[in-house]
Amino acid sequence: MNSILKSISLAVILLLIYNCSNDDALTSTGNTDEYFKYTINNGTERVFDSYAKGWFTSNANSVYQKFFFRAGAETASGSSPIIDGSFTFQDFSAFTSTTNFAWGVSDGVTSNFYFTDIFAGNMFISSTTNLPSTPIMCTVTAHPVIVGDYIEFTFSGDYIDALDPTIQGYVEGEGRVLREIDQ
């Protein structure tokens, strides 16, 4: 009896490990109002279009302010992968008047953009300090001046993986994120 329970427990653990590490293909909802999507090395496009929400975050204890966003996707298995990203900048008026955002986190003077995708099998965590000669650049075409507005942007450039610098490549994508109540 004890060996049967151990066998069942081992089978359940192996099944969980396989399901947690196996990448489900993202299933597009067809949402063209709110989305974030990108490709690496011209591969399969990863579309996060269940929702894409963002908000301005004021922080008096920091040298920079940020517009944080999160976008979610759906998969056939029912898991809900997300990406998180931010635009960081000196102050809100600098944010709404800036068109080009370099990759990284603001030092209080520069305006920057970054995102991460930590879904198993498709991790994208690009270094914000170890940059290639043509790093990721983001162009904002519409700013979310008030709650209810959308930020619209495109980005492209080379990256170096933050966890393994031998992994390098090209990433490009776009987003349309709804501004919600500030936090």
N, C-alpha and C positions, 0 to 999 in steps of 0.2 A: 504494500500500500504506500509506504514511504517513498519507494523508488518511482511509483507512478506519479505521485504528487510532484516530485523533483523533475521528472520528465515533462510534465505539463507546465510547470513553472518555467523551465528552461525554454520550452517552445514559445510560451507567451513572451518571455523576455526577448528572444530572437526575433519574433514577429514585430514587437514594438521597436526594436533597434532598426530593423529593415524599413518599417514604415516611417520612422522619424528621420532616417538618413536618405531615403529614396525621394528624389525630386518628383513631385507631381507637376504635370504640365499645368500652367495657369490657364484658366478658362475665362475668356473675355466676356463681359456682360454686355458689350456694345455701347457702354456709356461714353458719350462724346462731350458731356458737360464737365465731368471731373475725372481726371486720369493722370497717371504717370507711367511712362513706358521708356524702355531703353534696350539697346543691344550691345553685346560685347563682341568685338572682332567680326562684325557683320553676321553674327549668328542669329539664333532664334530670338525674336522680340519678346521681351517680358512685359506684359501689360497688366498694370494695377488699376482697374477701373470700377471696382465695387464702390469705392469712394476715394476722394482726395480732398482733405480738409487741412486748413492751415490757420495760424493765428499769430499775431504780433505779441512778443513777450518782452516786456520791459524789465530790466534788471539793474537797479541802482548800484549794485555791488560789482558790476562787471565793466570792462573797458569797451564792450560792444553790446549791441541789442540784436535781437534775432526775430525772424519770421520762420517759425517751425512748421513743418508739414508732415503729414502721414497719409499714405495711400495704401489701400488694401486690394487684395485680389481673391479670386475663388479658384478652387481646384476640384477635380472630379471626386477626390476622396473626402471633400468637405473641409479640409484644412483652410486656414485663412492667413496666408503669408502677407506681410506688410513691408513697406520701405519707410524709412524715416529720413528726413532731410531738413536742411536749414539754409536760409540766407542770413548771413551775419554782416553787420554794418555798424557805423558809428552812431547814427540816430535815425529816426523814422524818415525825416525829410531827405537824408542821404539815400535811404533805401528807395524811396519813390522817385528820386531823380537819377538813379543809376541804372544804366542799361546793361553794362558788362560786369559780370562777377567772376573773378578768378576762383579756381579750386582752393578749398581750405577753410580755415576759421579766421575771422577778423582779428586783427591786432588792435582794434580800436580806431584805426585810420583807414584801412582797406575795406572793401566790400567783397565778401566771399560767398561761395556756394558749396555744399557737399550733400551727399546722401549715402546711405548704406542699405544693403539688402542682405539679411542674415538668414534667409530661408535655406534649409539644408539642401545641399547639392548645387546651389547657385549663389554662394556667398559673394558679395561685392563689397569689400571694405578697402577703399583706395587710401593710400597714405596721404596725409595732409602736410607732411614735412619733407618726405623724400619724393621730389617731383621730377618727371621727365622733362626733356627740352621743350615739348609742346604739350603742357598740361591741359586738363579739362577747363574749358571756358564756357560760361553760361550767359546767354543773351535773353534778357527779359523784354517781351514785346507789349505786355500789359501789366500794370501794377495794381495791387489791391488797396486802393487808397482808403476805402471805407469797408466796413463789415458788409458782406454780400457781394463784393467785387471778386473777380478772379485774378490770380497771377498766372500769366502765360509765359512760357519760356522754352528755349531749346538749349541743348548743351552738346559738346563734343570735345574730344581730345584724347591724349594718351594718359595712361595711368600706370602706377606701380602698386602692387598689392601691399597692404599694410602689414599683413601677417607673414608673407613670403615674397621678399623683393625680387626673387627670380621670376615671379609671375608678372608679366607686363602685357599691355595690350591697348586697344582702342575702344572707347565707349562713346555712344551717341544716343540721344533721346530727347524727349520733350515732356512737358507737363502742363496741366491746366488745373489749378487748385483753388477751391473756394475758401475765401477768408471768412472765418467764423469769429465769434466774440473773443476779444483779446484776453490774454491770461497774464 
